[in-house]
Amino acid sequence: MPAVPDHLAVESRHAGERIVLLHGFTQTRRSWAATMQHLAERAEVVAVDAPGHGDSAAIRADVVRAAALLVAAGGAATYVGYSMGGRIALRAALDHPSLVRRLVLVSSTAGIADPSERAARRAADDVLADGIERDGVAAFVDRWLAGPLFATLPADRAGRADRTGNDAGGLAASLRQAGAGTQEPLWERLPELAIPVLVVAGALDPKFVTLAERLTDGVEHATLVVVPRSGHTVHLEQPDAFHAALDGWLAATDQVRG
């Protein structure tokens, strides 16, 4: 049986200030291709495969270990996380503050505060994990992308081929070990963040707009951007608007840090 790697798979482009990108559930580092290309002129861009995904499929990790693996792969940098990747990046910023210099949270959350809601989500994720193992990745991805969370995501931007290249065991383990139902909620720890934080949500994703507002309220140096005509997958649905917001925030926080 092949040995399980102890590090996450990464892809890096160009040199300069380092920006680390972490994708959402069922994606891989390749989902950031457009953002990598956009940022490559100004930064060393490192895209990471999360535990259970892409070339990190064999790695099993809860959010705490995933955060430690993330900073081990990325080092001192600005971290950008989408959805699940945002939850992991937030944990990394709280647990490893010397390495996370700035933080961008896209369509993400600090967890589920209510214990009963958290238990219900954990049970629902277990059902989803069982479905992946029973039906295979392709069937699950089709059901996943047909859900209301992705109603505004055009099919040609969904990255289905990349998503279906994932491993069933890896995705199931990600849900069971690092899903929102298993994560310790981090809302009460948000005041610990002393770094600049950009919080992004799509205007057509009202649940996550509310969560984004709550995240922003909990962090001293936070900026909120709600992107018009976008749902949950902001960086795929409205990449130009997302990149413009990211560029403006990076430039503004460069001046503050300078």
N, C-alpha and C positions, 0 to 999 in steps of 0.2 A: 504494500500500500504506500503510495507516494507521501512524502512528508508534507505536512501543512505549513505553508510559509508563515513567518512571524512578522511580516510587514505587508502593508497595502501596496497594490500596484499603482504606479503613477505615470503620468505623461507630462513632460516639461518642454516649454518652448521659450527660447530667447533669454535675455539677461536683463538685469535691473532689479528694482524692488520686487519682492516676491508676493504673488497673489495666488492663494490656494483655493480651488473650486471643488465642492463636494455636492454630488447629485442627489436626486430623490429616489424613492423606492421604485424598483424595476428598471431604472436607468443605469447607465455606466458613465465613466468619465467622458466618453465620446459625445454625450448629450450637450456638453459645453463647447463644442467645436466652434460655433460662431463667436462666442464670448472669448475663447482663447485667441482666435484670430484678431478680434477687435482689440484686445488688451496687449497683444504681443509687441506692439511698437513701444509701449511704455514700461513693460514689466516682464519679469520672468514669471510665466504663468504655469502653475502646476495643477493638473486635474487628477483627482484621486478616485480609484474604485473603492467604494465603501465595502465593509465586510459583507460577504454573501453575494456580491455583485461582480460582474465582469471578471477580470483576472484576479480578483480577491474572493472569488466564489467559495473557496475552501475555508476561509477564515470565519469563525463563529465568534461573535462579540456582542455584549450588551452595550448600551450607550456610553457607559463610563469607559469601558475598554476601547470601544470604537474611537472615542475622543482622544485617548492616549495614543492609539495607533495613528490617528490623523495628524497630530502634532509631531509624532516621530517621523512621519513621511514628509510633512511640510516645513517643519522648523519654524523659525521666527518669520511671521508673515501677516498679511491681511487675509482673513478667511471669509469666503463667500459660500453659504450653504443654502440650498433650496429644499424646502419641505423637510423630509427626513434628514437630509444633509444639514439643514439649519438647526435642527434639534441637537445633532451631534456637534456641530461647530459651536453652538452656545455652551454646551457642556465643556468643550475644550477651552473656551475663553474663561470660564469660571474655575476650572480645575488647573489650568496651565496658563495663568495670566502673563507670564514672562514671554510666552511665545506667540500669543494672539495679540497683535498690535492694533488691529482694527477688525471689525466684524460686520458682515452683511448678512441679514436674514431675509430670505425671499419666501413668502407664503409659508411661514413657519410658526412655531408656538413654543412656549416654555413648558408644555406638558398639560396634562389633565389634572386639575386640582382636586376635583370631587372624587373621593374613593370609590363610590358606587359607579360613577361614570367611567372611571378608570378600569374597574373590574369588567364592566360591560364591553369596553373597547378591547380588553385583553381577550375576552371570550370570542368576540367577533374576529379578531386577528387569528386566533387559533383555528376558527372555521375556514378563514381564507387560506391559511397555511395548509390545512388538510386538502383544500381544493386544488392548490398548486401541485401537491404530491400526487393526488389522485388523477387529475386531468391533464397535467403537463403545463409547461410555461406558456405555450402559444395560446391555448384556450383561456388560461387565466388572464393573460395580457389583454386579449380581446374583451373579456368581461370588465377588466379594470379600466380600460380606456373608454368603454361605453358608459361608465358611471357619470353621475352629475358633476363630479369634480372637474372633469375634462370636457364638458359639453361645449366649451368655447375654443378648444384646441383643434386646429385643422388637422386632418388625417396626415397630410404631407409634412407636418412638423412634429408629429407625435413620436417619431423614432421607433416605430414598431419593430423593425428588423433588429435594431440594437437591443431593445427590451427582450425580444424573444430569444436572443442569444444567451440569456442568463441561464443559470443552473437552478433546477427546481428545488433541490435541497438547500442551496444557498439562500434563495428568496424566502423559503419557508422558515429557515432559521432566523433570517433578519426580522421577519414579522414576530416570531415568538420571543426573540431575545431583545430586540431594539425597537419594537413597535411603541406607539404612544401609550398603550395600555400598560406596558412594563416599565416605562421610564419614570424615575422620580421627578415630580413636578419641580420646576426651578423658579417659579414666580417670586418667591420670597428672597431668592438670592440675586435677583436682577440688580439691586442697588450696589452689589459688589463690583459691577462693571465700571471701570474708570476710563475705558477706552471709547473712541468714537464708534458708534453703532448706526448703521443704516438699516431701516426696516422697510421692506417693499411688499406690497400686496396689489392684486389686480382689482379694479373697481367692480368687476362682475363676479367677484368671489366674496360675498358679504361676510361670511363666517370668518374668513381670514383677514378681512379688513378690520373687523372688531378685535381679533387677536393681535393684529399689528398695532392698533391703537393702544391696547393694553401693554404690549411690549414696550412701546415708545414711552408711555407714561412711567414705566418702571425703571428706566435707564436714564441717568443724568445727562449723558451726552449723546442722545439719540435723535435721529432725523427720520421722519416718516415720509415715504413717497407712495401714493396710490396711483397706479398707472391706469389711465382710461382705456376702455375697450379691451381689457384683458381679464381673463379668469385666473385660475390657479397657477398655470405654468407661464408666468410673466415673461421669463427670458426666452421662451420659445414662441409665445403668441405675439408679443410686441418687443422684439429684440432691439429695435432702434431706440424706442423709448426707455427700455431698461438700461441700455448702454449709456444713453445720455444722462440718466439719473445717476448711474454709477460713476461716470466720468466727472460730473459736477461735484459729487460728494467727495471723491478721491482728491480732486483739486482743492476743494475747500478745507479738507482735513489735512492735506499736505501743508497748507499755509499755517494752520493752527499748530501743527506739530513742529513746523520750522521756526 
